[in-house]
Amino acid sequence: MNILVPTDFSDYAERAFDVACKLAKKFDGTLHLYHSAAIPDDWEKLPAETRYKDEINKSIAIAARDKMKAIKHKATQDGIPCELRYTGGKFLKNIFEVLEEVDIDLIVIGSHGVSGKEEWLIGSNTQKVIRKVHKNVLVVKNQVEELDFSKALFATGLHQEEQDSFRRFLEFLNPFNVQELHVMAVDTSGYFSQPTFLMLEALKDFRRIAADYPCKTHFYSDYSVESGIRHFTKEYDIKLIGISNHNRKKLKRIFMGSNVEMLINHASVPVLSIDYN
């Protein structure tokens, strides 16, 4: 497994790196540590003399490379292969270039969450990855001392295409000792909600897919999808949330929000956003 770990050297990025190391051990994987520095995009292609005279960008580049080498050393000391991916310029543009070079199976990224107008209009780099990058993304906010996914939750809107995402979620869970697997849909009592009996029937399809797991299904009432997932997570002591990342048009996201993006901002446990392609 190739695991991409973007870092800005923050505490949140360090927590994500720790989780990525644990996953690399579990899946016999290779880490690809990625940093986008605040220097010109073509910095490494500039003549050496030009870079030498540019004291500000030179110091940023050297500091970033030194920090990345130190992080890599932690991984290699633990027997985990780790490659460094270092660029200047725009984060999202350059992460696509990395993805063209390496067949990445999973992105592990930290998040501190955002609120207010930033949550709807601007977003963090984590949100940008969730919106634009077609890869499975594990978002980590808090420190994870032990990789315990014994109680896992898959949140679904019960769309037919989400069944494939659910199968991919089960593949991810396969190496872990899953003692409880919950599949839940949220009843928000909206005007356009499907009748309850149809929702319950649709949940049975997911239970059949997870026949090899101790699986329970739930039709959970709350005032919003995101709040329902968070309240369920706390009530059942969930360790990992899985959710299918459906595409949303930009304007719809602004006015209604994305359940995935809102969840990664507010959830206290790791969230695995499963690519819908």
C-alpha positions as CSV (number, residue, x, y, z in Angstrom):
1,M,0.0,0.0,0.0
2,N,1.3,3.5,-0.9
3,I,0.2,6.0,1.7
4,L,0.5,9.8,1.0
5,V,0.9,11.9,4.1
6,P,0.7,15.7,3.4
7,T,2.3,17.7,6.2
8,D,2.6,21.3,7.2
9,F,4.6,20.3,10.3
10,S,1.8,21.2,12.7
11,D,0.6,19.1,15.6
12,Y,-2.4,17.9,13.5
13,A,-0.1,16.8,10.7
14,E,2.1,14.9,13.2
15,R,-0.9,13.1,14.5
16,A,-1.8,12.0,11.0
17,F,1.8,10.9,10.4
18,D,1.7,8.7,13.5
19,V,-1.5,7.1,12.3
20,A,0.0,6.6,8.8
21,C,3.0,4.9,10.3
22,K,0.7,2.5,12.2
23,L,-1.2,1.8,9.0
24,A,2.0,1.2,7.0
25,K,3.0,-1.4,9.5
26,K,-0.5,-3.0,9.3
27,F,-0.6,-3.1,5.5
28,D,3.1,-3.5,4.8
29,G,3.0,-0.1,3.1
30,T,5.3,2.7,2.0
31,L,4.8,6.3,3.2
32,H,5.2,9.2,0.9
33,L,5.6,12.4,2.9
34,Y,4.5,15.5,1.0
35,H,5.1,19.1,1.8
36,S,4.2,22.2,-0.3
37,A,6.5,25.0,0.8
38,A,5.7,28.8,0.5
39,I,8.3,29.3,-2.2
40,P,8.1,29.7,-6.0
41,D,6.7,26.7,-7.8
42,D,9.9,26.6,-10.0
43,W,12.3,27.1,-7.1
44,E,14.3,23.9,-7.6
45,K,14.7,24.6,-11.4
46,L,16.2,28.1,-10.8
47,P,20.0,28.5,-11.2
48,A,21.9,27.7,-8.1
49,E,23.3,31.3,-7.9
50,T,19.7,32.8,-8.0
51,R,18.6,30.5,-5.2
52,Y,21.7,31.2,-3.2
53,K,21.1,35.0,-3.3
54,D,17.4,34.7,-2.3
55,E,17.9,34.5,1.4
56,I,14.2,34.3,2.4
57,N,13.1,31.5,0.0
58,K,16.4,29.7,0.6
59,S,15.9,29.6,4.3
60,I,12.3,28.4,3.9
61,A,13.4,25.6,1.6
62,I,16.3,24.5,3.8
63,A,14.1,24.5,6.9
64,A,11.4,22.5,5.2
65,R,13.8,19.9,3.9
66,D,15.4,19.5,7.3
67,K,12.1,19.0,9.0
68,M,11.0,16.4,6.4
69,K,14.3,14.5,6.8
70,A,13.7,14.4,10.6
71,I,10.2,13.0,10.1
72,K,11.5,10.4,7.6
73,H,14.1,9.4,10.2
74,K,11.3,8.5,12.7
75,A,9.7,6.2,10.1
76,T,12.8,4.5,8.9
77,Q,14.0,3.9,12.5
78,D,10.7,2.0,12.9
79,G,11.4,-0.1,9.8
80,I,8.8,1.8,7.6
81,P,9.9,2.8,4.0
82,C,9.4,6.5,3.6
83,E,9.8,8.7,0.5
84,L,10.0,12.5,0.5
85,R,7.9,14.6,-1.9
86,Y,8.8,18.2,-1.7
87,T,7.5,21.1,-3.8
88,G,6.9,24.8,-3.9
89,G,3.8,26.6,-5.0
90,K,0.2,25.8,-4.6
91,F,-0.7,22.8,-2.4
92,L,-3.5,21.3,-4.5
93,K,-1.9,21.7,-7.9
94,N,1.3,20.0,-6.8
95,I,-0.4,17.2,-4.9
96,F,-2.0,16.2,-8.3
97,E,1.5,16.1,-9.8
98,V,2.6,13.7,-7.0
99,L,-0.5,11.5,-7.7
100,E,0.6,11.3,-11.3
101,E,4.0,10.0,-10.3
102,V,2.9,7.5,-7.6
103,D,-0.1,5.2,-7.5
104,I,-1.4,6.2,-4.1
105,D,-3.9,3.9,-2.3
106,L,-4.7,6.1,0.6
107,I,-4.2,9.7,1.8
108,V,-3.8,10.3,5.5
109,I,-4.1,13.9,6.5
110,G,-4.6,15.9,9.7
111,S,-7.4,18.4,10.3
112,H,-8.0,21.0,12.9
113,G,-11.5,21.8,11.6
114,V,-12.9,25.2,10.6
115,S,-16.0,27.1,11.5
116,G,-18.2,30.0,10.4
117,K,-17.8,31.4,6.9
118,E,-14.5,29.5,6.3
119,E,-16.4,26.3,6.7
120,W,-18.7,27.2,3.8
121,L,-16.6,29.3,1.4
122,I,-12.9,28.8,1.8
123,G,-12.0,25.6,3.6
124,S,-8.7,24.1,4.7
125,N,-6.3,22.1,2.6
126,T,-7.9,19.0,4.0
127,Q,-11.3,20.1,2.7
128,K,-9.7,20.8,-0.7
129,V,-8.4,17.3,-0.8
130,I,-11.8,15.9,0.1
131,R,-13.5,18.0,-2.6
132,K,-11.0,17.5,-5.5
133,V,-8.8,14.4,-5.1
134,H,-10.3,11.1,-6.1
135,K,-8.6,8.9,-3.6
136,N,-9.7,7.4,-0.3
137,V,-8.8,9.9,2.4
138,L,-8.4,9.2,6.2
139,V,-8.8,12.4,8.2
140,V,-7.2,12.5,11.6
141,K,-7.9,15.2,14.1
142,N,-7.1,13.9,17.6
143,Q,-4.2,11.8,18.9
144,V,-4.6,8.1,18.2
145,E,-2.6,6.1,20.7
146,E,-3.7,2.7,19.4
147,L,-5.0,1.8,16.0
148,D,-8.3,0.4,17.4
149,F,-11.0,0.1,14.8
150,S,-13.0,-2.5,16.8
151,K,-16.2,-0.4,16.6
152,A,-16.7,0.9,13.1
153,L,-19.5,2.9,11.5
154,F,-20.5,3.4,7.9
155,A,-22.9,6.3,7.4
156,T,-25.0,6.1,4.3
157,G,-27.8,7.9,2.5
158,L,-28.8,4.5,1.1
159,H,-28.0,5.3,-2.5
160,Q,-27.3,2.3,-4.6
161,E,-23.8,3.5,-5.6
162,E,-22.8,3.7,-1.9
163,Q,-22.8,-0.1,-1.7
164,D,-19.6,-0.2,-3.7
165,S,-18.1,2.3,-1.2
166,F,-19.3,0.1,1.6
167,R,-17.5,-2.9,0.1
168,R,-14.3,-0.8,-0.1
169,F,-14.8,0.2,3.5
170,L,-15.0,-3.5,4.5
171,E,-11.8,-4.2,2.6
172,F,-10.0,-1.5,4.6
173,L,-11.4,-3.1,7.9
174,N,-10.4,-6.6,6.9
175,P,-7.0,-6.7,8.8
176,F,-8.6,-5.2,12.0
177,N,-10.4,-7.1,14.8
178,V,-13.9,-5.6,14.2
179,Q,-16.2,-6.5,17.0
180,E,-19.0,-4.2,16.1
181,L,-19.9,-2.9,12.6
182,H,-22.7,-0.4,12.4
183,V,-24.4,0.9,9.3
184,M,-26.7,3.9,9.8
185,A,-28.9,6.2,7.9
186,V,-30.1,9.5,9.5
187,D,-33.8,10.3,9.6
188,T,-34.0,14.1,9.5
189,S,-37.8,14.2,9.1
190,G,-37.3,16.2,5.9
191,Y,-40.0,16.9,3.4
192,F,-38.3,14.7,0.8
193,S,-37.3,11.8,3.0
194,Q,-38.1,8.3,1.8
195,P,-40.7,6.4,3.8
196,T,-39.3,4.6,6.9
197,F,-40.1,1.1,5.6
198,L,-38.2,1.8,2.4
199,M,-35.1,3.0,4.4
200,L,-35.2,-0.1,6.6
201,E,-35.4,-2.4,3.5
202,A,-32.5,-0.6,1.9
203,L,-30.4,-1.1,5.1
204,K,-30.9,-4.8,4.8
205,D,-28.9,-4.8,1.5
206,F,-25.9,-3.4,3.5
207,R,-26.3,-6.0,6.2
208,R,-26.2,-8.7,3.5
209,I,-23.0,-7.3,2.0
210,A,-21.4,-7.4,5.5
211,A,-22.5,-11.0,6.2
212,D,-19.1,-11.9,7.5
213,Y,-19.1,-9.1,10.1
214,P,-21.1,-8.6,13.3
215,C,-23.2,-6.0,11.6
216,K,-26.1,-4.0,12.9
217,T,-28.2,-1.4,11.0
218,H,-29.8,1.7,12.3
219,F,-32.3,4.4,11.1
220,Y,-31.3,7.2,13.5
221,S,-33.3,10.3,14.1
222,D,-31.6,13.7,14.4
223,Y,-31.9,17.3,13.0
224,S,-29.1,16.9,10.4
225,V,-27.1,14.1,8.9
226,E,-23.8,15.4,10.3
227,S,-25.1,15.8,13.8
228,G,-26.8,12.4,13.7
229,I,-23.4,10.8,12.8
230,R,-21.6,12.6,15.6
231,H,-24.3,11.8,18.2
232,F,-24.3,8.1,17.1
233,T,-20.5,8.0,17.3
234,K,-20.5,9.2,20.9
235,E,-23.4,7.0,21.9
236,Y,-21.9,3.8,20.5
237,D,-18.2,4.6,21.2
238,I,-17.3,4.4,17.6
239,K,-13.6,4.3,16.7
240,L,-13.8,4.9,12.9
241,I,-16.3,6.5,10.6
242,G,-16.6,5.6,7.0
243,I,-18.6,7.6,4.5
244,S,-18.9,7.7,0.7
245,N,-17.7,11.0,-0.8
246,H,-20.4,12.0,-3.4
247,N,-19.7,14.9,-5.7
248,R,-21.5,18.1,-5.1
249,K,-21.8,21.2,-7.3
250,K,-20.1,24.3,-5.9
251,L,-23.2,26.3,-5.3
252,K,-25.0,23.5,-3.6
253,R,-22.1,23.0,-1.2
254,I,-22.2,26.7,-0.3
255,F,-25.9,26.7,0.6
256,M,-26.3,23.2,1.9
257,G,-22.9,22.1,2.9
258,S,-21.2,18.7,2.3
259,N,-21.9,16.0,4.8
260,V,-18.3,14.7,4.4
261,E,-16.7,18.1,4.8
262,M,-18.9,19.0,7.8
263,L,-18.1,15.7,9.4
264,I,-14.3,16.0,9.1
265,N,-14.6,19.4,10.7
266,H,-16.5,18.3,13.7
267,A,-15.9,14.5,14.3
268,S,-13.7,13.5,17.1
269,V,-12.6,10.2,15.7
270,P,-10.9,9.4,12.4
271,V,-13.1,9.6,9.3
272,L,-12.4,7.6,6.1
273,S,-13.8,9.4,3.1
274,I,-14.2,6.8,0.4
275,D,-13.9,7.9,-3.2
276,Y,-17.0,7.6,-5.2
277,N,-15.2,6.9,-8.6
